[in-house]
């Protein structure tokens, strides 16, 4: 074939490279995670996640406005309660930080897509994602509380509720709870294949949700398993999930690809806190080029098959794409 076949002809100029590019990032692909807590005037940087903050609702509105200016169209909220208890009761409190934030965000920016994390780990005194009995997270009692939490978020005005707990049957319970409460049109984005990953450390500092005993391997997935992810995704779709997610993203690009090829449904991937902080730490030391690395990572996640990317890089990446 040589010299007739010369693939370099299509790499010769930036304009030609743009014309034949197979995977294209857009700010509309991104969902921006935000951490909200009670109070006023709070904007406290999270040490392990530079550029991310604990925000009171008033400062959250400012951050959302700035993100919209950058081109970001969607946020997902994580709540930090003032008080925690064994059952995580602020999770479904209509005066909780997330519920107040959702209401204010939709009031100020009706076109902004507002998603909420539905889990108990931020709210429980023990840091696990459900109710504890005899030292074990019990499934069925937990999903009742998760459904109650999702309904409270929908009542506040959330467009999307996103259960992240990995309890069996929680999507079905949430779908039923939403329908019974008159919120059948609310979208469920299920953390369908969420792995027991080493890359969650900075998030657990940010959400103040580290387990006080044991770990989450009894309910989050084993990183060695990919076939199991297809089972989990299939179950969540049967129970009424509209969008499914693989979490984390970078160490599970093969899983993202398999889920997309198997089901062909809207697919999200979470570019998690450890992935974010690892990149920033290397860039700070001059070991990698920050801006190029951010776009390369996000392109890889989309190329693998993700339609939606939850990422702490959302604002910076959106500016880079302008």
C-alpha positions in Angstrom: 0.0 0.0 0.0 2.8 2.4 0.7 3.3 5.2 -0.5 -0.4 5.4 -1.6 -1.8 4.9 1.9 -0.6 7.8 4.0 -2.8 8.4 7.1 -0.6 11.4 8.1 -2.4 13.4 5.3 -5.4 13.6 7.6 -3.2 14.9 10.5 -1.4 17.6 8.6 -3.3 20.7 9.9 -5.5 21.5 12.8 -8.4 22.2 10.5 -8.1 18.8 8.8 -7.8 17.1 12.2 -11.0 18.8 13.4 -12.8 17.7 10.2 -12.1 14.0 10.7 -12.3 13.8 14.5 -14.3 10.8 15.5 -15.1 11.8 19.1 -16.2 15.4 20.0 -16.6 16.8 23.5 -19.3 19.4 24.2 -20.0 21.3 27.4 -23.5 19.8 27.2 -21.9 16.4 28.0 -20.9 17.5 31.5 -22.6 17.3 34.8 -20.9 19.4 37.5 -20.9 18.0 41.1 -21.5 20.5 43.9 -21.4 20.1 47.7 -24.0 22.1 49.6 -24.5 22.7 53.3 -26.6 24.8 55.7 -25.6 28.4 56.5 -24.8 31.6 54.6 -21.7 33.0 52.9 -19.9 29.6 53.0 -17.3 28.9 50.3 -14.8 26.6 51.9 -12.3 24.9 49.6 -11.9 21.1 50.0 -8.2 20.5 50.7 -8.0 17.2 48.7 -10.0 18.6 45.7 -8.5 22.0 44.8 -11.1 24.2 43.0 -14.1 22.5 44.7 -15.9 23.9 47.7 -18.4 23.3 50.4 -21.1 25.9 49.6 -24.0 27.4 51.4 -27.1 27.8 49.2 -26.4 31.5 48.5 -22.9 30.8 47.3 -24.1 27.7 45.4 -26.3 29.9 43.3 -23.3 32.0 42.5 -21.3 28.9 41.4 -24.2 27.6 39.3 -24.5 31.0 37.6 -20.7 31.0 36.8 -21.0 27.4 35.5 -23.8 28.4 33.2 -21.7 31.2 31.9 -19.0 28.7 31.1 -21.5 26.6 29.2 -22.3 23.9 31.8 -26.0 23.0 31.7 -26.3 20.4 34.5 -25.3 20.0 38.1 -25.6 17.2 40.7 -25.9 18.1 44.4 -24.4 16.3 47.4 -25.6 17.4 50.8 -23.6 17.9 54.0 -26.0 17.9 57.0 -25.5 19.8 60.3 -26.3 16.7 62.2 -26.1 13.0 61.4 -28.0 10.1 63.0 -28.1 6.3 62.6 -30.8 6.4 59.8 -29.6 9.6 58.0 -32.9 11.4 58.5 -31.9 14.7 57.0 -31.7 12.9 53.7 -35.5 13.1 53.3 -36.0 16.3 55.3 -37.8 18.9 53.1 -35.7 21.6 54.9 -32.5 19.7 54.2 -29.6 21.4 52.5 -30.1 19.6 49.1 -33.9 20.2 49.1 -33.4 24.0 49.8 -30.7 24.2 47.2 -32.8 22.4 44.5 -35.7 24.8 45.1 -33.6 27.9 44.9 -31.7 26.7 41.8 -34.8 25.8 39.9 -36.3 29.2 40.9 -33.3 31.1 39.7 -32.4 29.0 36.7 -35.4 27.1 35.4 -33.5 25.7 32.4 -30.6 24.3 34.5 -30.7 20.5 34.8 -30.6 19.8 38.5 -29.8 16.2 39.6 -29.5 15.0 43.2 -27.5 12.2 44.7 -29.8 9.8 46.5 -27.8 8.0 49.2 -27.6 7.9 53.0 -23.9 7.8 53.5 -23.5 11.6 53.9 -26.2 11.7 56.5 -25.6 8.6 58.7 -23.5 8.8 61.8 -21.8 5.5 60.7 -21.0 6.6 57.1 -22.7 3.6 55.4 -25.2 3.8 52.6 -28.1 2.3 54.5 -29.5 1.2 57.8 -27.3 -0.9 60.0 -28.6 -4.0 61.9 -26.3 -6.3 63.8 -23.3 -4.6 62.1 -24.6 -5.2 58.6 -26.2 -2.8 56.1 -29.7 -4.2 55.6 -31.1 -3.9 52.1 -34.9 -3.7 52.2 -35.3 -1.2 55.1 -32.7 1.0 53.4 -34.5 1.1 50.1 -37.6 2.4 51.8 -35.6 5.4 53.1 -33.9 5.9 49.7 -37.3 6.1 48.0 -38.5 8.6 50.6 -35.4 10.7 49.9 -35.9 10.6 46.2 -39.5 11.8 46.6 -38.4 14.7 48.8 -35.9 15.7 46.1 -38.6 15.5 43.4 -40.9 17.6 45.6 -38.2 20.3 45.8 -38.1 20.4 42.0 -35.2 18.0 41.0 -35.2 17.0 37.4 -33.1 13.9 38.0 -32.7 11.7 41.1 -29.5 9.5 41.1 -29.4 6.6 43.6 -25.8 5.8 44.4 -26.2 3.3 47.2 -26.0 0.0 45.3 -28.8 -1.6 47.4 -30.7 -4.3 45.5 -34.1 -3.2 44.2 -33.7 0.5 45.0 -34.5 1.7 41.5 -37.8 -0.1 41.5 -38.7 1.2 45.0 -37.8 4.8 43.9 -39.8 4.5 40.7 -42.8 3.3 42.6 -42.4 6.0 45.2 -42.1 8.7 42.6 -45.2 7.5 40.8 -47.3 7.2 44.0 -46.3 10.8 44.9 -47.2 12.2 41.5 -43.7 12.5 40.1 -43.7 9.8 37.5 -41.9 12.2 35.0 -38.8 12.6 37.1 -35.8 10.9 35.6 -33.8 8.2 37.4 -30.1 8.2 36.7 -28.9 5.0 38.4 -25.4 4.4 39.6 -25.9 0.9 38.1 -22.3 -0.3 38.1 -20.6 1.3 41.1 -17.3 -0.3 42.1 -15.7 -0.5 45.5 -12.9 1.7 44.3 -9.7 3.2 45.8 -10.4 6.4 43.9 -13.1 7.8 46.2 -10.9 9.1 48.9 -11.1 12.9 48.2 -14.9 12.7 47.8 -15.3 11.0 51.2 -13.4 14.0 52.7 -15.6 16.4 50.8 -18.9 14.6 51.7 -17.7 13.8 55.2 -18.9 10.2 54.5 -16.1 7.8 55.2 -17.4 4.6 56.9 -16.8 4.5 60.6 -16.3 0.8 60.5 -15.6 -1.8 57.8 -15.9 -0.8 54.2 -18.5 -0.9 51.4 -17.3 -4.0 49.6 -20.4 -6.0 50.7 -22.6 -3.8 48.5 -20.4 -2.0 46.0 -19.0 -4.1 43.1 -15.7 -6.0 43.0 -13.3 -4.2 40.7 -12.4 -7.5 39.1 -15.9 -8.1 37.7 -17.2 -6.9 34.3 -19.9 -9.4 33.5 -21.6 -8.5 36.8 -21.9 -4.9 35.6 -24.1 -6.0 32.7 -26.3 -7.9 35.2 -26.6 -4.9 37.4 -27.4 -2.5 34.5 -30.0 -4.9 33.2 -31.8 -5.1 36.5 -31.8 -1.3 36.9 -33.3 -0.9 33.5 -36.0 -3.4 34.2 -36.8 -1.6 37.4 -37.3 1.8 35.6 -33.9 3.5 35.3 -33.8 6.1 32.4 -30.0 6.6 32.5 -27.4 4.2 33.9 -23.9 5.0 35.1 -20.6 3.3 35.5 -18.4 4.6 38.4 -15.5 5.3 38.4 -14.6 6.0 34.7 -10.9 5.8 33.9 -10.2 2.3 35.4 -13.5 1.0 33.9 -13.4 2.2 30.3 -13.9 -1.4 29.2 -17.0 -1.6 31.3 -18.4 1.6 29.8 -17.8 0.2 26.3 -19.5 -3.2 27.2 -22.5 -1.5 28.7 -23.0 0.8 25.7 -22.6 -2.0 23.2 -24.9 -4.3 25.2 -27.8 -2.0 26.0 -27.5 1.1 23.8 -29.2 3.3 26.4 -28.2 6.7 27.7 -25.0 6.1 29.6 -23.2 8.3 32.2 -19.8 7.8 33.7 -18.4 9.5 36.8 -14.8 10.9 36.5 -14.4 10.6 40.2 -12.6 12.6 42.8 -9.4 10.5 43.0 -9.1 10.7 39.2 -9.5 14.5 39.4 -7.1 15.1 42.3 -4.5 12.7 40.8 -4.4 14.7 37.6 -4.2 18.1 39.4 -1.4 16.9 41.7 0.7 15.7 38.7 0.0 18.9 36.8 1.0 21.0 39.8 4.3 19.3 39.9 4.8 19.9 36.2 4.7 16.2 35.3 1.8 16.6 32.8 0.2 19.4 30.9 -3.0 20.2 32.8 -5.3 21.4 30.1 -4.3 18.8 27.5 -4.7 16.0 30.1 -8.1 17.2 31.2 -9.5 17.1 27.6 -7.7 13.8 26.9 -9.2 12.1 29.9 -12.7 13.4 29.1 -12.4 12.4 25.5 -11.3 8.9 26.5 -14.4 8.5 28.6 -16.7 9.7 25.8 -14.9 7.6 23.2 -15.5 4.5 25.4 -19.2 5.1 25.1 -20.4 7.6 27.8 -23.0 10.1 26.7 -22.9 12.0 29.9 -19.8 12.7 32.1 -20.0 13.7 35.7 -16.7 15.6 36.3 -15.2 18.1 38.7 -13.4 19.4 35.6 -16.7 20.6 34.1 -16.2 24.3 34.2 -12.6 24.3 33.2 -13.2 21.8 30.4 -16.2 23.9 29.1 -14.0 27.0 28.9 -11.3 25.1 27.1 -13.8 23.9 24.5 -15.0 27.4 23.7 
